[in-house]
Amino acid sequence: MAVTKAERRLRIRRHIRNKVAGTSERPRLSVFRSNTGIYAQIIDDTAGRTIVAASSKHVTAGDTPVATAAAVGKELASRAQEKGITQVVFDRSGYLYHGRVKSLAEGAREGGLKF
């Protein structure tokens, strides 16, 4: 039986999450990509809470989805800087590091986050 795209992503996501965990010193930057938008949040897994979040629904920039994703990354980085977060662990949630996910990561790096 063929594995669907969603099942494949879920398997990859579980594999990544076994290795990646956010601490209070170095929280996890998690990405969710839908057909219409991109969402990112910085999570402290030890406390089990979201520290900072940003999405394309609240950030307006660029004509292309890739440009919007970069703006979301920069916005997330600026919000994280306000909370005193400079280092994160990147969790791509099973998505390929390409296109919107890559653009978000590069935007966060430009905003001052290190990962």
N, CA and C atoms as an extended XYZ file, in Angstrom:
345
Properties=species:S:1:pos:R:3:atomname:S:1:resname:S:1:resid:I:1 pbc="F F F"
N         0.841       -1.178        0.000 N   MET     1
C         0.000        0.000        0.000 CA  MET     1
C         0.889        1.244        0.000 C   MET     1
N         0.511        2.202       -0.789 N   ALA     2
C         1.307        3.418       -0.938 CA  ALA     2
C         1.141        4.336        0.272 C   ALA     2
N         2.218        4.962        0.638 N   VAL     3
C         2.202        5.908        1.751 CA  VAL     3
C         1.808        7.280        1.202 C   VAL     3
N         0.837        7.907        1.860 N   THR     4
C         0.405        9.223        1.397 CA  THR     4
C         1.433       10.280        1.793 C   THR     4
N         1.301       11.446        1.195 N   LYS     5
C         2.201       12.555        1.471 CA  LYS     5
C         2.130       12.966        2.950 C   LYS     5
N         0.929       12.999        3.498 N   ALA     6
C         0.741       13.383        4.903 CA  ALA     6
C         1.363       12.359        5.843 C   ALA     6
N         1.209       11.066        5.538 N   GLU     7
C         1.804       10.027        6.367 CA  GLU     7
C         3.329       10.085        6.323 C   GLU     7
N         3.868       10.369        5.158 N   ARG     8
C         5.311       10.480        5.000 CA  ARG     8
C         5.840       11.647        5.828 C   ARG     8
N         5.159       12.796        5.780 N   ARG     9
C         5.576       13.963        6.541 CA  ARG     9
C         5.496       13.691        8.037 C   ARG     9
N         4.451       12.987        8.462 N   LEU    10
C         4.289       12.652        9.874 CA  LEU    10
C         5.429       11.755       10.365 C   LEU    10
N         5.831       10.800        9.538 N   ARG    11
C         6.940        9.912        9.897 CA  ARG    11
C         8.241       10.708       10.033 C   ARG    11
N         8.498       11.590        9.086 N   ILE    12
C         9.696       12.426        9.139 CA  ILE    12
C         9.640       13.342       10.354 C   ILE    12
N         8.462       13.900       10.631 N   ARG    13
C         8.282       14.806       11.760 CA  ARG    13
C         8.587       14.111       13.089 C   ARG    13
N         8.107       12.884       13.243 N   ARG    14
C         8.382       12.120       14.459 CA  ARG    14
C         9.879       11.856       14.611 C   ARG    14
N        10.530       11.548       13.492 N   HIS    15
C        11.962       11.290       13.502 CA  HIS    15
C        12.729       12.537       13.946 C   HIS    15
N        12.334       13.697       13.451 N   ILE    16
C        12.983       14.958       13.822 CA  ILE    16
C        12.734       15.269       15.292 C   ILE    16
N        11.497       15.089       15.757 N   ARG    17
C        11.141       15.437       17.132 CA  ARG    17
C        11.809       14.526       18.164 C   ARG    17
N        12.234       13.326       17.755 N   ASN    18
C        12.986       12.464       18.660 CA  ASN    18
C        14.361       13.046       18.958 C   ASN    18
N        14.883       13.833       18.032 N   LYS    19
C        16.218       14.403       18.177 CA  LYS    19
C        16.195       15.846       18.659 C   LYS    19
N        15.135       16.595       18.324 N   VAL    20
C        15.080       18.029       18.600 CA  VAL    20
C        14.123       18.305       19.754 C   VAL    20
N        14.631       18.988       20.771 N   ALA    21
C        13.784       19.402       21.893 CA  ALA    21
C        14.240       20.774       22.352 C   ALA    21
N        13.286       21.629       22.690 N   GLY    22
C        13.608       22.977       23.123 CA  GLY    22
C        13.723       23.059       24.628 C   GLY    22
N        14.731       23.768       25.096 N   THR    23
C        14.901       24.005       26.523 CA  THR    23
C        14.634       25.476       26.802 C   THR    23
N        14.700       25.867       28.064 N   SER    24
C        14.479       27.264       28.384 CA  SER    24
C        15.653       28.123       27.902 C   SER    24
N        16.873       27.552       27.852 N   GLU    25
C        18.029       28.300       27.344 CA  GLU    25
C        18.014       28.367       25.822 C   GLU    25
N        17.575       27.278       25.179 N   ARG    26
C        17.569       27.205       23.719 CA  ARG    26
C        16.247       26.578       23.263 C   ARG    26
N        15.190       27.403       23.124 N   PRO    27
C        13.878       26.866       22.760 CA  PRO    27
C        13.809       26.411       21.297 C   PRO    27
N        12.722       25.758       20.970 N   ARG    28
C        12.522       25.183       19.636 CA  ARG    28
C        11.694       26.120       18.772 C   ARG    28
N        12.168       26.389       17.554 N   LEU    29
C        11.417       27.181       16.582 CA  LEU    29
C        10.691       26.201       15.675 C   LEU    29
N         9.376       26.109       15.832 N   SER    30
C         8.564       25.159       15.088 CA  SER    30
C         7.848       25.870       13.941 C   SER    30
N         7.793       25.220       12.783 N   VAL    31
C         7.183       25.805       11.586 CA  VAL    31
C         5.991       24.961       11.166 C   VAL    31
N         4.889       25.629       10.819 N   PHE    32
C         3.754       24.958       10.190 CA  PHE    32
C         3.428       25.691        8.904 C   PHE    32
N         3.289       24.929        7.835 N   ARG    33
C         3.037       25.498        6.521 CA  ARG    33
C         1.721       24.947        5.995 C   ARG    33
N         0.807       25.850        5.673 N   SER    34
C        -0.443       25.415        5.054 CA  SER    34
C        -0.455       25.924        3.614 C   SER    34
N        -1.519       25.624        2.902 N   ASN    35
C        -1.614       26.108        1.526 CA  ASN    35
C        -1.736       27.620        1.465 C   ASN    35
N        -2.359       28.214        2.476 N   THR    36
C        -2.621       29.655        2.439 CA  THR    36
C        -1.652       30.478        3.274 C   THR    36
N        -0.970       29.900        4.231 N   GLY    37
C        -0.107       30.700        5.089 CA  GLY    37
C         1.017       29.904        5.704 C   GLY    37
N         1.819       30.595        6.488 N   ILE    38
C         2.915       29.957        7.210 CA  ILE    38
C         2.905       30.495        8.635 C   ILE    38
N         3.142       29.595        9.580 N   TYR    39
C         3.071       29.920       10.992 CA  TYR    39
C         4.352       29.442       11.651 C   TYR    39
N         4.842       30.210       12.619 N   ALA    40
C         6.042       29.820       13.352 CA  ALA    40
C         5.866       30.193       14.810 C   ALA    40
N         6.389       29.346       15.678 N   GLN    41
C         6.342       29.642       17.094 CA  GLN    41
C         7.597       29.129       17.775 C   GLN    41
N         7.988       29.821       18.826 N   ILE    42
C         9.135       29.416       19.621 CA  ILE    42
C         8.589       28.803       20.901 C   ILE    42
N         8.990       27.552       21.157 N   ILE    43
C         8.390       26.748       22.216 CA  ILE    43
C         9.458       26.295       23.212 C   ILE    43
N         9.135       26.413       24.499 N   ASP    44
C         9.946       25.838       25.565 CA  ASP    44
C         9.321       24.485       25.915 C   ASP    44
N         9.952       23.405       25.489 N   ASP    45
C         9.375       22.073       25.675 CA  ASP    45
C         9.436       21.600       27.125 C   ASP    45
N        10.386       22.093       27.898 N   THR    46
C        10.462       21.674       29.295 CA  THR    46
C         9.273       22.216       30.084 C   THR    46
N         8.874       23.458       29.801 N   ALA    47
C         7.709       24.047       30.469 CA  ALA    47
C         6.419       23.744       29.711 C   ALA    47
N         6.544       23.352       28.440 N   GLY    48
C         5.371       23.024       27.639 CA  GLY    48
C         4.549       24.236       27.259 C   GLY    48
N         5.231       25.350       26.919 N   ARG    49
C         4.483       26.546       26.559 CA  ARG    49
C         5.122       27.269       25.386 C   ARG    49
N         4.283       27.994       24.661 N   THR    50
C         4.739       28.810       23.552 CA  THR    50
C         5.190       30.154       24.099 C   THR    50
N         6.393       30.569       23.720 N   ILE    51
C         6.942       31.826       24.198 CA  ILE    51
C         6.596       32.956       23.234 C   ILE    51
N         6.820       32.727       21.939 N   VAL    52
C         6.603       33.739       20.914 CA  VAL    52
C         5.987       33.065       19.693 C   VAL    52
N         5.096       33.771       18.997 N   ALA    53
C         4.507       33.227       17.772 CA  ALA    53
C         4.338       34.333       16.741 C   ALA    53
N         4.359       33.942       15.477 N   ALA    54
C         4.105       34.871       14.376 CA  ALA    54
C         3.527       34.075       13.219 C   ALA    54
N         2.717       34.737       12.405 N   SER    55
C         2.133       34.052       11.254 CA  SER    55
C         1.950       35.018       10.106 C   SER    55
N         1.705       34.455        8.934 N   SER    56
C         1.495       35.269        7.744 CA  SER    56
C         0.138       35.957        7.777 C   SER    56
N        -0.732       35.546        8.686 N   LYS    57
C        -2.046       36.173        8.802 CA  LYS    57
C        -1.939       37.581        9.394 C   LYS    57
N        -0.887       37.816       10.209 N   HIS    58
C        -0.732       39.102       10.873 CA  HIS    58
C         0.424       39.920       10.320 C   HIS    58
N         1.213       39.339        9.414 N   VAL    59
C         2.347       40.046        8.823 CA  VAL    59
C         2.041       40.270        7.353 C   VAL    59
N         2.098       41.522        6.924 N   THR    60
C         1.845       41.829        5.523 CA  THR    60
C         3.135       42.309        4.894 C   THR    60
N         3.654       41.544        3.960 N   ALA    61
C         4.868       41.927        3.253 CA  ALA    61
C         5.029       41.054        2.028 C   ALA    61
N         5.460       41.664        0.949 N   GLY    62
C         5.808       40.919       -0.249 CA  GLY    62
C         4.608       40.418       -1.035 C   GLY    62
N         4.848       40.229       -2.308 N   ASP    63
C         3.810       39.726       -3.203 CA  ASP    63
C         3.808       38.208       -3.252 C   ASP    63
N         4.962       37.620       -3.001 N   THR    64
C         5.077       36.168       -3.113 CA  THR    64
C         5.017       35.509       -1.739 C   THR    64
N         4.618       34.264       -1.683 N   PRO    65
C         4.604       33.535       -0.408 CA  PRO    65
C         5.992       33.421        0.223 C   PRO    65
N         7.027       33.337       -0.608 N   VAL    66
C         8.398       33.224       -0.091 CA  VAL    66
C         8.802       34.522        0.603 C   VAL    66
N         8.452       35.658        0.021 N   ALA    67
C         8.763       36.954        0.633 CA  ALA    67
C         7.977       37.140        1.932 C   ALA    67
N         6.744       36.680        1.952 N   THR    68
C         5.933       36.761        3.166 CA  THR    68
C         6.535       35.895        4.267 C   THR    68
N         7.014       34.711        3.908 N   ALA    69
C         7.631       33.824        4.892 CA  ALA    69
C         8.879       34.467        5.497 C   ALA    69
N         9.665       35.162        4.684 N   ALA    70
C        10.850       35.849        5.196 CA  ALA    70
C        10.447       36.941        6.179 C   ALA    70
N         9.365       37.657        5.873 N   ALA    71
C         8.871       38.706        6.776 CA  ALA    71
C         8.378       38.110        8.094 C   ALA    71
N         7.749       36.942        8.032 N   VAL    72
C         7.297       36.260        9.255 CA  VAL    72
C         8.504       35.876       10.106 C   VAL    72
N         9.566       35.391        9.463 N   GLY    73
C        10.790       35.038       10.189 CA  GLY    73
C        11.409       36.244       10.877 C   GLY    73
N        11.448       37.374       10.186 N   LYS    74
C        12.003       38.595       10.783 CA  LYS    74
C        11.144       39.075       11.948 C   LYS    74
N         9.826       39.015       11.786 N   GLU    75
C         8.914       39.431       12.854 CA  GLU    75
C         9.068       38.530       14.073 C   GLU    75
N         9.173       37.235       13.846 N   LEU    76
C         9.360       36.290       14.945 CA  LEU    76
C        10.673       36.574       15.671 C   LEU    76
N        11.727       36.860       14.912 N   ALA    77
C        13.028       37.147       15.520 CA  ALA    77
C        12.975       38.421       16.357 C   ALA    77
N        12.280       39.439       15.870 N   SER    78
C        12.209       40.683       16.639 CA  SER    78
C        11.409       40.488       17.926 C   SER    78
N        10.333       39.701       17.865 N   ARG    79
C         9.552       39.402       19.078 CA  ARG    79
C        10.373       38.582       20.059 C   ARG    79
N        11.194       37.665       19.531 N   ALA    80
C        12.043       36.837       20.393 CA  ALA    80
C        13.124       37.686       21.060 C   ALA    80
N        13.674       38.643       20.327 N   GLN    81
C        14.692       39.534       20.897 CA  GLN    81
C        14.115       40.310       22.074 C   GLN    81
N        12.854       40.733       21.966 N   GLU    82
C        12.199       41.459       23.059 CA  GLU    82
C        12.085       40.591       24.312 C   GLU    82
N        11.910       39.289       24.117 N   LYS    83
C        11.794       38.358       25.252 CA  LYS    83
C        13.163       37.861       25.730 C   LYS    83
N        14.232       38.284       25.045 N   GLY    84
C        15.576       37.895       25.450 CA  GLY    84
C        16.046       36.572       24.877 C   GLY    84
N        15.449       36.133       23.787 N   ILE    85
C        15.830       34.867       23.155 CA  ILE    85
C        16.728       35.164       21.961 C   ILE    85
N        17.918       34.558       21.949 N   THR    86
C        18.835       34.759       20.829 CA  THR    86
C        19.175       33.457       20.115 C   THR    86
N        19.101       32.321       20.824 N   GLN    87
C        19.434       31.038       20.223 CA  GLN    87
C        18.231       30.111       20.259 C   GLN    87
N        17.991       29.426       19.147 N   VAL    88
C        16.884       28.476       19.053 CA  VAL    88
C        17.357       27.210       18.341 C   VAL    88
N        16.533       26.176       18.443 N   VAL    89
C        16.727       24.938       17.687 CA  VAL    89
C        15.645       24.928       16.617 C   VAL    89
N        16.012       24.708       15.355 N   PHE    90
C        15.058       24.787       14.259 CA  PHE    90
C        14.365       23.439       14.048 C   PHE    90
N        13.034       23.449       14.048 N   ASP    91
C        12.218       22.262       13.811 CA  ASP    91
C        11.401       22.512       12.559 C   ASP    91
N        11.761       21.846       11.470 N   ARG    92
C        11.073       22.081       10.207 CA  ARG    92
C         9.791       21.257       10.065 C   ARG    92
N         9.472       20.464       11.057 N   SER    93
C         8.209       19.714       11.143 CA  SER    93
C         7.953       18.795        9.954 C   SER    93
N         8.993       18.216        9.409 N   GLY    94
C         8.824       17.261        8.323 CA  GLY    94
C         8.770       17.878        6.945 C   GLY    94
N         8.778       19.202        6.853 N   TYR    95
C         8.786       19.864        5.551 CA  TYR    95
C        10.213       19.913        5.029 C   TYR    95
N        10.360       19.913        3.722 N   LEU    96
C        11.678       20.036        3.130 CA  LEU    96
C        12.229       21.436        3.395 C   LEU    96
N        13.528       21.532        3.615 N   TYR    97
C        14.167       22.840        3.845 CA  TYR    97
C        14.337       23.491        2.476 C   TYR    97
N        13.253       24.082        2.003 N   HIS    98
C        13.217       24.626        0.649 CA  HIS    98
C        12.044       25.592        0.563 C   HIS    98
N        12.141       26.600       -0.248 N   GLY    99
C        11.016       27.505       -0.480 CA  GLY    99
C        10.645       28.328        0.734 C   GLY    99
N         9.384       28.222        1.160 N   ARG   100
C         8.875       29.044        2.260 CA  ARG   100
C         9.534       28.730        3.597 C   ARG   100
N         9.819       27.455        3.853 N   VAL   101
C        10.451       27.072        5.119 CA  VAL   101
C        11.875       27.637        5.183 C   VAL   101
N        12.608       27.522        4.101 N   LYS   102
C        13.961       28.057        4.037 CA  LYS   102
C        13.944       29.579        4.166 C   LYS   102
N        13.001       30.222        3.504 N   SER   103
C        12.881       31.674        3.553 CA  SER   103
C        12.576       32.155        4.967 C   SER   103
N        11.700       31.450        5.680 N   LEU   104
C        11.383       31.799        7.062 CA  LEU   104
C        12.626       31.681        7.941 C   LEU   104
N        13.388       30.610        7.757 N   ALA   105
C        14.606       30.398        8.551 CA  ALA   105
C        15.632       31.496        8.275 C   ALA   105
N        15.801       31.861        7.015 N   GLU   106
C        16.772       32.907        6.668 CA  GLU   106
C        16.316       34.260        7.194 C   GLU   106
N        15.000       34.517        7.172 N   GLY   107
C        14.468       35.760        7.731 CA  GLY   107
C        14.696       35.832        9.228 C   GLY   107
N        14.544       34.700        9.915 N   ALA   108
C        14.781       34.665       11.363 CA  ALA   108
C        16.264       34.901       11.660 C   ALA   108
N        17.145       34.350       10.829 N   ARG   109
C        18.580       34.578       11.006 CA  ARG   109
C        18.928       36.047       10.788 C   ARG   109
N        18.321       36.665        9.769 N   GLU   110
C        18.556       38.086        9.514 CA  GLU   110
C        18.050       38.930       10.677 C   GLU   110
N        16.982       38.478       11.321 N   GLY   111
C        16.426       39.192       12.459 CA  GLY   111
C        17.256       39.062       13.721 C   GLY   111
N        18.240       38.154       13.738 N   GLY   112
C        19.131       38.051       14.879 CA  GLY   112
C        19.109       36.728       15.631 C   GLY   112
N        18.288       35.774       15.198 N   LEU   113
C        18.286       34.466       15.869 CA  LEU   113
C        19.428       33.612       15.361 C   LEU   113
N        19.988       32.805       16.250 N   LYS   114
C        21.084       31.898       15.878 CA  LYS   114
C        20.591       30.460       16.035 C   LYS   114
N        20.776       29.674       14.974 N   PHE   115
C        20.487       28.238       15.028 CA  PHE   115
C        21.232       27.495       13.965 C   PHE   115
